[in-house]
Amino acid sequence: MAAQCHKTKPTTKPIQMVNRDKEAVAVSATNRIQRCSSKSTERQRLQLHNRYALLTDPCFGAYSSITDLLFGFDEAILQSAFGVPEEIIGLMTNRTQPPLIVHDMLSTPGEANTYTWQLQPRLLKLFAGYVSAAEKKKKEKKTKKAKTFNVFESEPDFQSPNGRTITINRKDLEVLSGSMVGVSMVNLTQASMMGPHWNPWACEISIVLKGSGMVRVLRSSISSTSSSSECKNMRFKVEEGDIFAVPRLHPMAQMSFINESLVFIGFTTSARNNEPQFLAGQRSALRLLDQEVLAASLNVSSVMIEGLLGAQKDAVVLGCPYCAEGELEKLKVETEMKKRDDERKREEEEAKKEEEERRKREEEEEEEKQWPPLPQQPPE
């Protein structure tokens, strides 16, 4: 639940790090933040977007659906992410979702056996986070023994007209050795998007340094059959000074508005190496899967999958005109619908309360009409 308060000198840490099962767990301290002083109304407000009691909340399970990872995003986001026409996305979203287990497409048992052994390491790379040899070499060059690291002066991990990103962890900065914290900075130019991605090992806590934008976060597919209200798709607007948190394995996308850039810095909490896995673009994690397997998962032809994965020539930071504006409009509609739903529930509760009071008054009036009570008959 989002919390708002005025910036004051903190007496307690707003976010507490707890070591659990050798992984860092970020625990929200919303109640502490709400106790911040509200006397100074002229100070800039600090917003904390944390809708998860625990950032390692297991809203994911052993089986996950690719369709939920993809089609939880708006069609405009998917169109910009994959660089395909709107009609292609429409055809894919309208397909019937296949079951989690489908019939083997291969002809002979021997071939299926060989293929299964080849597929297993691909799946491990997909969900655990795969880094190519070229990426490893590039990151090794960035390693520094200094006690400081200037993200503005250092060479970014990725840069394009749509924006730039840079990530610093214990391999990049020696003084971070032994810690469970990584730092990343993302600079999105106007009408851009950090492509849909997820963190395989880390929770991510970010603060907006400049500008404003929209954030889209998806629940994991296993939570679609769960009654938990904590695991759900959500979108929210962020502005300068806002903090937002996303648990591990939750697909997300950050977008800037058409007339404003968005700069935010993120802190990842993991004892393991965390490489964000992207759904689309030249670094798409879906490229690790066989096209026939992916086609069966999405219930489309392998030809369509080949075109889907090959159309986008960019990576990581993508152009996405009016995507943030579209998300903002949907947020307004959702907010209005929730307001109406809350108002309807309030009216129903009031009507129920009035009905109970009316029934109680009728019972009291009926008792008064029977006063004095009829004499009891003596026992025989």
Backbone hydrogen bonds in HBPLUS format (Angstrom, degrees):
<---DONOR---> <-ACCEPTOR-->    atom                        ^
c    i                          cat <-CA-CA->   ^        H-A-AA   ^      H-
h    n   atom  resd res      DA  || num        DHA   H-A  angle D-A-AA Bond
n    s   type  num  typ     dist DA aas  dist angle  dist       angle   num
A0003-ALA N   A0048-LEU O   3.22 MM  45  5.41 153.4  2.29 140.3 147.6     1
A0048-LEU N   A0003-ALA O   3.04 MM  45  5.41 163.0  2.07 159.2 163.7     2
A0005-CYS N   A0046-LEU O   3.25 MM  41  5.67 154.0  2.32 149.0 156.7     3
A0046-LEU N   A0005-CYS O   2.89 MM  41  5.67 179.3  1.89 171.4 171.2     4
A0027-VAL N   A0016-GLN O   3.29 MM  11  5.68 170.7  2.30 160.6 163.3     5
A0018-VAL N   A0025-VAL O   3.16 MM   7  5.27 164.2  2.18 144.7 149.6     6
A0025-VAL N   A0018-VAL O   2.90 MM   7  5.27 157.4  1.95 153.4 160.8     7
A0020-ARG N   A0023-GLU O   2.97 MM   3  5.43 175.7  1.97 158.7 157.9     8
A0023-GLU N   A0020-ARG O   3.00 MM   3  5.43 157.0  2.05 112.3 119.7     9
A0032-ARG N   A0029-ALA O   3.08 MM   3  5.43 124.9  2.40 103.7 117.0    10
A0033-ILE N   A0029-ALA O   3.17 MM   4  6.55 157.0  2.23 150.9 157.5    11
A0034-GLN N   A0030-THR O   2.95 MM   4  6.22 150.4  2.04 152.6 160.9    12
A0035-ARG N   A0032-ARG O   3.09 MM   3  5.37 148.0  2.20 103.1 112.7    13
A0036-CYS N   A0033-ILE O   3.02 MM   3  5.52 164.6  2.04 117.2 120.3    14
A0243-ILE N   A0047-GLN O   2.83 MM 196  6.14 161.4  1.86 158.4 164.7    15
A0049-HIS N   A0243-ILE O   2.53 MM 194  5.78 173.7  1.53 160.9 163.3    16
A0245-ALA N   A0049-HIS O   3.03 MM 196  6.38 144.0  2.17 176.4 172.4    17
A0057-ASP N   A0054-LEU O   3.02 MM   3  5.15 148.5  2.12 116.3 115.0    18
A0059-CYS N   A0057-ASP O   2.75 MM   2  5.82 126.8  2.03 118.4 101.8    19
A0069-LEU N   A0065-SER O   3.31 MM   4  6.69 149.7  2.41 142.0 150.2    20
A0069-LEU N   A0066-ILE O   3.08 MM   3  5.03 117.3  2.49  93.1 108.8    21
A0070-LEU N   A0066-ILE O   2.99 MM   4  6.28 147.8  2.10 150.1 158.7    22
A0071-PHE N   A0067-THR O   2.81 MM   4  5.69 153.7  1.87 151.7 156.8    23
A0073-PHE N   A0070-LEU O   3.25 MM   3  6.24 169.5  2.27 123.8 126.9    24
A0077-ILE N   A0074-ASP O   3.06 MM   3  5.30 121.9  2.41 101.9 115.9    25
A0078-LEU N   A0074-ASP O   3.05 MM   4  6.44 160.9  2.09 154.9 160.2    26
A0079-GLN N   A0075-GLU O   2.83 MM   4  5.98 155.0  1.90 147.9 155.1    27
A0080-SER N   A0076-ALA O   3.11 MM   4  6.28 159.9  2.15 142.8 147.2    28
A0081-ALA N   A0077-ILE O   2.81 MM   4  5.94 153.2  1.88 147.7 156.5    29
A0082-PHE N   A0078-LEU O   2.93 MM   4  5.98 169.0  1.95 152.2 153.7    30
A0083-GLY N   A0079-GLN O   2.85 MM   4  5.53 127.8  2.13 131.7 145.6    31
A0088-ILE N   A0085-PRO O   3.18 MM   3  5.62 131.7  2.43 107.0 117.7    32
A0090-GLY N   A0086-GLU O   2.96 MM   4  6.21 158.0  2.01 150.2 157.2    33
A0091-LEU N   A0087-GLU O   2.93 MM   4  6.17 153.9  2.00 147.0 152.9    34
A0092-MET N   A0088-ILE O   3.09 MM   4  6.36 155.5  2.16 148.5 154.8    35
A0093-THR N   A0089-ILE O   2.93 MM   4  6.11 163.0  1.96 155.9 160.2    36
A0094-ASN N   A0090-GLY O   3.16 MM   4  6.17 140.2  2.32 140.7 149.9    37
A0095-ARG N   A0092-MET O   3.31 MM   3  5.43 162.0  2.34 103.8 109.1    38
A0112-ALA N   A0108-THR O   3.00 MM   4  6.29 156.8  2.05 153.5 160.6    39
A0113-ASN N   A0109-PRO O   2.88 MM   4  6.12 155.0  1.94 150.8 157.2    40
A0114-THR N   A0110-GLY O   3.12 MM   4  6.38 168.1  2.13 151.0 152.6    41
A0115-TYR N   A0111-GLU O   2.93 MM   4  6.05 161.2  1.97 148.3 154.3    42
A0116-THR N   A0112-ALA O   2.84 MM   4  6.00 153.3  1.91 147.7 154.7    43
A0117-TRP N   A0113-ASN O   3.18 MM   4  6.51 159.3  2.22 152.1 156.2    44
A0118-GLN N   A0114-THR O   3.11 MM   4  6.39 145.9  2.23 143.3 153.0    45
A0119-LEU N   A0115-TYR O   2.87 MM   4  6.08 139.1  2.03 144.8 156.7    46
A0119-LEU N   A0116-THR O   3.13 MM   3  5.02 123.6  2.46  91.1 105.7    47
A0120-GLN N   A0116-THR O   3.12 MM   4  6.31 147.3  2.23 151.9 157.9    48
A0122-ARG N   A0119-LEU O   3.02 MM   3  5.21 121.5  2.37 103.1 118.7    49
A0123-LEU N   A0119-LEU O   3.05 MM   4  6.39 155.6  2.11 158.7 165.8    50
A0124-LEU N   A0120-GLN O   3.05 MM   4  6.34 158.7  2.10 153.2 159.4    51
A0125-LYS N   A0121-PRO O   2.97 MM   4  6.12 156.8  2.02 143.3 149.1    52
A0126-LEU N   A0122-ARG O   2.90 MM   4  6.11 150.3  1.99 145.2 153.9    53
A0127-PHE N   A0123-LEU O   3.17 MM   4  6.42 164.7  2.19 156.6 156.4    54
A0128-ALA N   A0124-LEU O   2.90 MM   4  5.71 151.6  1.98 146.4 155.3    55
A0129-GLY N   A0125-LYS O   3.05 MM   4  5.42 136.6  2.24 131.1 137.1    56
A0136-LYS N   A0132-SER O   3.02 MM   4  6.35 157.0  2.07 150.0 156.5    57
A0137-LYS N   A0133-ALA O   3.00 MM   4  6.20 158.5  2.05 147.7 153.0    58
A0138-LYS N   A0134-ALA O   3.02 MM   4  6.24 154.2  2.09 144.1 151.1    59
A0139-LYS N   A0135-GLU O   2.97 MM   4  6.22 154.0  2.04 148.6 155.2    60
A0140-GLU N   A0136-LYS O   2.95 MM   4  6.19 148.2  2.06 146.7 155.5    61
A0141-LYS N   A0137-LYS O   3.30 MM   4  6.57 145.8  2.43 142.1 149.3    62
A0142-LYS N   A0139-LYS O   3.02 MM   3  5.11 136.6  2.21  98.1 110.6    63
A0143-THR N   A0140-GLU O   3.31 MM   3  5.44 156.8  2.37 102.7 109.3    64
A0144-LYS N   A0172-ASP O   2.69 MM  28  5.85 152.6  1.76 139.4 145.7    65
A0174-GLU N   A0144-LYS O   3.13 MM  30  6.41 161.6  2.17 165.0 170.8    66
A0154-SER N   A0150-ASN O   3.11 MM   4  6.10 135.3  2.32 146.8 158.1    67
A0157-ASP N   A0165-THR O   2.84 MM   8  5.81 133.3  2.06 138.9 153.5    68
A0158-PHE N   A0165-THR O   3.25 MM   7  5.31 159.6  2.29 145.1 144.1    69
A0165-THR N   A0158-PHE O   2.92 MM   7  5.31 153.4  1.99 145.2 149.3    70
A0160-SER N   A0163-GLY O   2.87 MM   3  5.42 150.5  1.96 157.4 167.0    71
A0163-GLY N   A0160-SER O   3.02 MM   3  5.42 155.8  2.08 114.0 120.9    72
A0189-THR N   A0162-ASN O   3.00 MM  27  5.36 169.7  2.01 132.1 134.5    73
A0164-ARG N   A0187-ASN O   2.98 MM  23  5.31 146.8  2.09 138.9 149.4    74
A0187-ASN N   A0164-ARG O   2.92 MM  23  5.31 167.5  1.94 165.8 166.6    75
A0166-ILE N   A0185-MET O   3.08 MM  19  5.48 146.4  2.20 150.1 158.5    76
A0185-MET N   A0166-ILE O   2.87 MM  19  5.48 156.1  1.93 157.1 165.2    77
A0168-ILE N   A0183-VAL O   2.60 MM  15  5.09 171.8  1.60 169.1 169.9    78
A0183-VAL N   A0168-ILE O   2.73 MM  15  5.09 173.6  1.74 163.1 164.8    79
A0172-ASP N   A0169-ASN O   2.91 MM   3  5.27 138.7  2.08 108.4 120.5    80
A0173-LEU N   A0169-ASN O   2.98 MM   4  6.19 152.2  2.06 159.8 168.7    81
A0176-LEU N   A0173-LEU O   2.96 MM   3  5.69 160.8  1.99 121.8 128.1    82
A0177-SER N   A0174-GLU O   3.00 MM   3  5.51 166.2  2.02 118.4 122.0    83
A0179-SER N   A0176-LEU O   2.96 MM   3  5.47 159.8  2.00 136.4 139.3    84
A0270-SER N   A0180-MET O   3.02 MM  90  5.15 139.4  2.19 137.1 144.7    85
A0182-GLY N   A0268-THR O   3.06 MM  86  4.96 153.3  2.13 134.1 139.9    86
A0268-THR N   A0182-GLY O   2.84 MM  86  4.96 157.2  1.90 134.4 142.0    87
A0184-SER N   A0266-GLY O   2.88 MM  82  5.10 151.4  1.96 147.8 152.1    88
A0266-GLY N   A0184-SER O   2.67 MM  82  5.10 159.0  1.72 149.6 157.2    89
A0186-VAL N   A0264-PHE O   2.91 MM  78  5.56 171.1  1.92 171.1 174.0    90
A0264-PHE N   A0186-VAL O   3.04 MM  78  5.56 157.6  2.09 154.4 161.4    91
A0188-LEU N   A0262-LEU O   2.76 MM  74  5.07 172.7  1.76 162.7 160.0    92
A0262-LEU N   A0188-LEU O   2.93 MM  74  5.07 160.5  1.97 144.1 150.2    93
A0191-ALA N   A0257-PHE O   2.92 MM  66  5.17 158.3  1.97 123.7 124.3    94
A0320-CYS N   A0191-ALA O   2.91 MM 129  5.43 171.0  1.92 133.8 135.4    95
A0256-SER N   A0192-SER O   2.97 MM  64  5.48 164.7  1.99 153.4 155.7    96
A0193-MET N   A0318-LEU O   2.75 MM 125  5.23 140.5  1.91 157.7 166.4    97
A0318-LEU N   A0193-MET O   2.81 MM 125  5.23 161.8  1.84 161.0 160.6    98
A0194-MET N   A0254-GLN O   2.80 MM  60  5.21 159.8  1.84 156.6 163.0    99
A0195-GLY N   A0316-VAL O   2.74 MM 121  5.39 160.4  1.78 171.1 178.1   100
A0279-LEU N   A0196-PRO O   2.90 MM  83  5.70 167.8  1.91 155.0 155.1   101
A0197-HIS N   A0252-MET O   2.98 MM  55  5.59 153.8  2.05 151.0 158.6   102
A0252-MET N   A0197-HIS O   2.79 MM  55  5.59 149.9  1.88 153.8 162.7   103
A0198-TRP N   A0277-GLN O   3.01 MM  79  5.46 143.5  2.15 138.7 149.3   104
A0277-GLN N   A0198-TRP O   2.93 MM  79  5.46 166.9  1.95 163.2 164.1   105
A0249-LEU N   A0199-ASN O   2.86 MM  50  5.42 156.5  1.91 144.6 151.6   106
A0269-THR N   A0203-CYS O   3.04 MM  66  5.38 149.9  2.14 141.9 149.7   107
A0204-GLU N   A0246-VAL O   2.97 MM  42  5.32 168.2  1.98 156.2 160.1   108
A0246-VAL N   A0204-GLU O   2.88 MM  42  5.32 157.2  1.93 152.4 160.1   109
A0205-ILE N   A0267-PHE O   2.89 MM  62  5.14 167.2  1.91 144.2 148.1   110
A0267-PHE N   A0205-ILE O   2.74 MM  62  5.14 157.8  1.79 139.4 146.8   111
A0206-SER N   A0244-PHE O   2.86 MM  38  5.42 173.5  1.86 166.5 165.2   112
A0244-PHE N   A0206-SER O   2.92 MM  38  5.42 153.1  1.99 143.8 152.5   113
A0207-ILE N   A0265-ILE O   2.94 MM  58  5.62 155.0  2.01 153.9 159.9   114
A0265-ILE N   A0207-ILE O   3.04 MM  58  5.62 159.6  2.09 157.0 156.4   115
A0208-VAL N   A0242-ASP O   2.93 MM  34  5.52 157.5  1.98 156.4 163.8   116
A0241-GLY N   A0208-VAL O   2.90 MM  33  5.30 171.2  1.91 139.6 142.5   117
A0209-LEU N   A0263-VAL O   2.77 MM  54  5.49 147.2  1.88 138.4 149.0   118
A0210-LYS N   A0263-VAL O   3.18 MM  53  5.02 158.6  2.23 140.1 138.6   119
A0263-VAL N   A0210-LYS O   2.99 MM  53  5.02 168.1  2.00 145.0 144.6   120
A0213-GLY N   A0238-VAL O   2.99 MM  25  5.53 153.5  2.06 152.0 157.1   121
A0238-VAL N   A0213-GLY O   2.93 MM  25  5.53 165.8  1.95 148.9 152.9   122
A0214-MET N   A0255-MET O   2.93 MM  41  5.20 149.4  2.03 138.5 148.4   123
A0255-MET N   A0214-MET O   2.84 MM  41  5.20 162.6  1.87 159.8 162.9   124
A0215-VAL N   A0236-PHE O   2.93 MM  21  5.54 155.8  1.99 158.3 166.4   125
A0236-PHE N   A0215-VAL O   3.06 MM  21  5.54 151.5  2.14 148.2 157.0   126
A0216-ARG N   A0253-ALA O   2.93 MM  37  5.29 165.1  1.95 155.9 160.9   127
A0253-ALA N   A0216-ARG O   2.94 MM  37  5.29 138.6  2.11 145.7 154.7   128
A0217-VAL N   A0234-MET O   2.91 MM  17  5.42 174.2  1.91 163.3 165.1   129
A0234-MET N   A0217-VAL O   2.90 MM  17  5.42 164.8  1.92 162.7 165.3   130
A0218-LEU N   A0251-PRO O   2.86 MM  33  5.35 165.4  1.88 162.3 163.4   131
A0223-SER N   A0220-SER O   3.06 MM   3  5.75 147.2  2.17 118.0 126.0   132
A0224-SER N   A0221-SER O   3.04 MM   3  5.42 161.0  2.08 111.9 118.0   133
A0226-SER N   A0223-SER O   3.02 MM   3  4.71 157.1  2.07  98.1 104.7   134
A0242-ASP N   A0239-GLU O   2.91 MM   3  5.56 163.5  1.94 146.3 147.7   135
A0260-GLU N   A0257-PHE O   3.41 MM   3  5.30 174.5  2.42 105.4 106.4   136
A0285-ALA N   A0278-PHE O   2.63 MM   7  5.65 167.6  1.65 170.4 167.7   137
A0284-SER N   A0281-GLY O   3.09 MM   3  5.17 150.6  2.18 118.2 115.7   138
A0282-GLN N   A0314-ASP O   2.96 MM  32  5.99 156.4  2.02 138.4 146.2   139
A0287-ARG N   A0284-SER O   3.20 MM   3  5.75 161.5  2.24 110.5 115.8   140
A0288-LEU N   A0285-ALA O   3.11 MM   3  5.75 163.9  2.14 115.7 120.6   141
A0289-LEU N   A0286-LEU O   3.12 MM   3  5.52 155.4  2.18 109.0 116.1   142
A0294-LEU N   A0290-ASP O   2.98 MM   4  6.28 164.3  2.01 156.7 161.4   143
A0295-ALA N   A0291-GLN O   2.82 MM   4  5.92 151.4  1.90 141.4 149.8   144
A0296-ALA N   A0292-GLU O   2.99 MM   4  6.19 154.5  2.05 143.1 149.2   145
A0297-SER N   A0293-VAL O   2.98 MM   4  6.24 148.0  2.09 144.1 153.4   146
A0298-LEU N   A0294-LEU O   3.05 MM   4  6.29 144.2  2.18 145.2 153.7   147
A0299-ASN N   A0295-ALA O   2.79 MM   4  5.71 113.0  2.25 136.5 153.8   148
A0300-VAL N   A0295-ALA O   2.98 MM   5  5.08 159.6  2.03 141.9 146.7   149
A0305-ILE N   A0301-SER O   3.24 MM   4  6.62 151.9  2.32 142.2 149.9   150
A0306-GLU N   A0302-SER O   2.93 MM   4  6.15 155.1  2.00 144.8 151.0   151
A0307-GLY N   A0303-VAL O   3.10 MM   4  6.40 156.0  2.16 145.6 151.3   152
A0308-LEU N   A0304-MET O   2.84 MM   4  6.01 147.7  1.94 143.3 153.2   153
A0309-LEU N   A0305-ILE O   2.97 MM   4  6.15 160.4  2.01 156.2 158.6   154
A0310-GLY N   A0306-GLU O   3.15 MM   4  6.10 136.5  2.35 136.3 147.3   155
A0311-ALA N   A0307-GLY O   3.18 MM   4  5.85 127.8  2.47 140.5 146.6   156
A0317-VAL N   A0315-ALA O   2.65 MM   2  5.80 117.0  2.04 120.9 105.8   157
A0323-CYS N   A0320-CYS O   3.25 MM   3  5.57 163.7  2.28 128.3 126.5   158
A0326-GLY N   A0322-TYR O   2.99 MM   4  6.09 151.7  2.07 136.0 143.2   159
A0327-GLU N   A0323-CYS O   2.96 MM   4  6.26 155.5  2.02 148.7 155.2   160
A0328-LEU N   A0324-ALA O   2.90 MM   4  6.12 151.6  1.98 146.7 154.8   161
A0329-GLU N   A0325-GLU O   3.02 MM   4  6.30 154.5  2.09 147.6 153.4   162
A0330-LYS N   A0326-GLY O   3.10 MM   4  6.36 158.5  2.15 145.8 151.4   163
A0331-LEU N   A0327-GLU O   2.89 MM   4  6.12 148.3  1.99 143.5 152.9   164
A0332-LYS N   A0328-LEU O   2.97 MM   4  6.27 153.9  2.04 147.7 154.0   165
A0333-VAL N   A0329-GLU O   3.03 MM   4  6.34 157.2  2.08 147.9 153.8   166
A0334-GLU N   A0330-LYS O   2.88 MM   4  6.10 162.5  1.91 150.5 155.3   167
A0335-THR N   A0331-LEU O   2.84 MM   4  6.01 156.9  1.89 149.0 155.6   168
A0336-GLU N   A0332-LYS O   2.93 MM   4  6.12 157.7  1.98 147.0 152.8   169
A0337-MET N   A0333-VAL O   2.87 MM   4  6.10 158.3  1.92 150.3 156.7   170
A0338-LYS N   A0334-GLU O   2.87 MM   4  6.06 155.8  1.93 146.8 153.5   171
A0339-LYS N   A0335-THR O   2.90 MM   4  6.09 151.1  1.98 142.5 150.9   172
A0340-ARG N   A0336-GLU O   2.94 MM   4  6.21 157.6  1.99 148.4 153.8   173
A0341-ASP N   A0337-MET O   2.86 MM   4  6.05 154.3  1.93 144.6 152.5   174
A0342-ASP N   A0338-LYS O   2.81 MM   4  6.00 159.1  1.85 149.7 154.9   175
A0343-GLU N   A0339-LYS O   2.93 MM   4  6.11 153.5  2.00 143.0 150.8   176
A0344-ARG N   A0340-ARG O   2.83 MM   4  6.05 153.1  1.90 146.2 153.7   177
A0345-LYS N   A0341-ASP O   2.94 MM   4  6.17 159.7  1.98 148.1 153.3   178
A0346-ARG N   A0342-ASP O   2.89 MM   4  6.09 152.1  1.97 143.4 151.5   179
A0347-GLU N   A0343-GLU O   2.93 MM   4  6.17 157.9  1.98 147.7 153.2   180
A0348-GLU N   A0344-ARG O   2.92 MM   4  6.17 155.6  1.98 148.1 155.1   181
A0349-GLU N   A0345-LYS O   2.92 MM   4  6.14 155.1  1.99 146.8 153.2   182
A0350-GLU N   A0346-ARG O   2.92 MM   4  6.17 156.7  1.97 148.3 154.8   183
A0351-ALA N   A0347-GLU O   2.86 MM   4  6.04 158.9  1.90 148.1 154.1   184
A0352-LYS N   A0348-GLU O   2.92 MM   4  6.07 154.3  1.99 143.7 150.9   185
A0353-LYS N   A0349-GLU O   2.88 MM   4  6.09 152.7  1.96 143.6 151.4   186
A0354-GLU N   A0350-GLU O   2.84 MM   4  6.09 159.7  1.89 150.6 156.0   187
A0355-GLU N   A0351-ALA O   2.93 MM   4  6.11 153.9  2.00 144.2 151.3   188
A0356-GLU N   A0352-LYS O   3.01 MM   4  6.26 153.9  2.07 144.5 151.2   189
A0357-GLU N   A0353-LYS O   2.95 MM   4  6.24 157.2  2.01 149.1 155.4   190
A0358-ARG N   A0354-GLU O   2.85 MM   4  6.07 155.3  1.91 148.2 155.1   191
A0359-ARG N   A0355-GLU O   2.97 MM   4  6.14 161.3  2.01 147.8 152.5   192
A0360-LYS N   A0356-GLU O   2.96 MM   4  6.13 149.7  2.05 142.3 151.0   193
A0361-ARG N   A0357-GLU O   2.94 MM   4  6.20 154.7  2.01 147.3 153.6   194
A0362-GLU N   A0358-ARG O   3.01 MM   4  6.27 159.8  2.05 150.5 155.7   195
A0363-GLU N   A0359-ARG O   3.06 MM   4  6.28 152.3  2.14 142.5 149.6   196
A0364-GLU N   A0360-LYS O   3.00 MM   4  6.30 154.4  2.07 146.8 153.8   197
A0365-GLU N   A0361-ARG O   2.86 MM   4  6.13 159.7  1.90 153.8 159.4   198
A0366-GLU N   A0362-GLU O   2.96 MM   4  6.11 152.7  2.04 143.5 150.8   199
A0367-GLU N   A0363-GLU O   3.03 MM   4  6.28 147.8  2.14 141.6 150.0   200
A0368-GLU N   A0364-GLU O   3.02 MM   4  6.32 149.9  2.11 146.3 154.2   201
A0369-LYS N   A0365-GLU O   3.10 MM   4  6.36 149.3  2.20 146.3 153.6   202
A0370-GLN N   A0367-GLU O   3.25 MM   3  5.33 134.2  2.47  97.0 108.7   203
A0371-TRP N   A0368-GLU O   3.13 MM   3  5.26 161.3  2.17 111.6 112.6   204
